Amino acid sequence: MISDEERKRYHRQILMLGEAGQEKLKTARVLIAGAGGLGTVISTYLAAAGVGTLRIADCDVVEATNFNRQILHWIGDLGRRKTASVAEKLAALNPLILVEEITGKIDETNIDSIAGTCDIIVDAMDNFPTRYLLNRTALKRGIPFIHGAVRGLCGQATTVLPGKTPCLRCIFPGAPPPELFPIIGATCGVIGSVEATEAIKAITGLGEPLAGRLFIWDGLALCADSLAVERNPSCPDCGIRSKSDQ
Ligand SMILES: [Zn+2]
């Protein structure tokens, strides 16, 4: 049930979602993997929207080089765990939701417990090996995986629906070489907002998901596009499922 306090706080979105949609947000559990440039944007909007449980996973502490883009980490947070910094800000923004902190590096040994009973996994990582792990976990559990990545003034996003759409590995078979990439903070705002939008849509059933399409953002030319993407029947991560579906 939606309380009077919630009815007031979410009034402008209940106009669109209805109280039933708001209840879906309230009961949703979302894993946000990463509390950096993307994760701080995604978690801000999902907290503001009233997603009932946000589980934030990150292994880093706040550094001065984060401030150009990681909008929930402030000067007083230097040296703090990013998960603690984010949890504090989100609690101040919306005390009606639950924020769970998972501090540590995501790997093969802990991903199952980190994903827990989450309904959706949102990618706010900065590397493809961990993204592939999140992708495989979502495929195994049959839950949506919302991918986003940024570099400079450019970014991309897609929503993986297991068994229905290409997975991340179908679209990007190999990881790009690791690098210290340049990034303008506003790019994280664009792509993080796209990912938060997709999460809200996946929870409430609103609109058409960014499924089977790769959203491409080019802030240099200031243009956006979405490209059709296809499943790879021999994809190492979803190919077996692909055969069993036929
Ligand atoms: Zn695949």
Residues whose N, C-alpha, C, O or C-beta is under 5 A from the ligand:
A	BS01	ZN	P166 C167 R169 C170 N232 C235 D237 C238 G239
